[in-house]
Amino acid sequence: MTFEQLKKKSSDLTMRIDSAIRMDDKKLELELKKELYRTKLEALELIGQEEKRAGVTARVLRETVKNRPVIARYSTGILPLDSALCGGIEQGTFVQLAGQSFSGKTHLVVEILSNISAYTKSVFFNFEMGESRIIQRIDRLFQHEAQWDNLIIDSTTFSLKDLIMEITLYAREGIKFFAIDSKMKIDVHYEKDEHKKFSAISKELARLAQQKEIIIILINQMSEDDIKNKRLAFKGSGDQLYDTDIALFYVLNKDDETTRTLMCTKNRQDENSFTLKLQLDANNKTISASDSYRYAN
């Protein structure tokens, strides 16, 4: 079967699964989900066969690179963040956003997705909130009908292997912006050691972002010890920072609970770090809490 035929088959199976769920037919639902999984695997294998490439000479590569268009940047819609990032996030970028619990990481990412969905499709792998809660959140943020069709929400793909498959298929359809909440809920069945598990997740998602020229934002955590000692580090450490293109830390301000500090400690796309003071306005939108932000080269 061609990729388009497999894509149509997947769409038909998804509709049949929804119907089985409404009829509460568990047996049929399971059979259809297995068939859908096999179909997506077949599509993924087809993509892999199509993308096999041989090496090229340096001259050919030079011409290829020279003729490429300027790398597109995606505006997050958070004005102080877009300004600090020189217009937005480049395609091919793996972003990790970390912070302590209840610092507002999820709200910030959902707000970015809401803004992105105003002008293009995006995908949110939502592993932390129930369906009712995520709908309540985006309902407060959406301003256009198109956003309801442009934001795709997946609350079931927990396995790293399946996550990579889904992102690859969506990227094939032209979707460039993905967010995952959160790293702690991703299942890596072949790794029992937590540090190795976190490193595997970062490595695979960074590779995927680069190869498919997409943007992936991954919500991460900080350890209690790092928070206590005021260290900006991802929970589990290891190679996570090395794999990351943009490292962001969202920190509560103890002296002013209405504001947050967003610190960028690594920025491969622009080679600068920055610190932003942010807060929510009356409409639950993230704005600057000050008129300027600090650059630290």
Secondary structure, DSSP 8 states (H G I E B T S, - for coil): --HHHHHHHHHHHHHHHHHHHHTT-HHHHHHHHHHHHHHHHHHHHHHHHHT------HHHHHHHHHTS----EE--S-HHHHHHTTTSEETTEEEEEEE-TTSSHHHHHHHHHHHHTTTS-EEEEE-SS-HHHHHHHHHHH--SHHHHHHEEEESS--BHHHHHHHHHHHHHTT--EEEEE-GGG-B-TT--SHHHHHHHHHHHHHHHHHHHT-EEEEE----HHHHHTT----TT-TTHHHH-SEEEEEEE-TT-TTEEEEEEEEETTTS-EEEEEEEE-TTS-EEESSS--EEE-
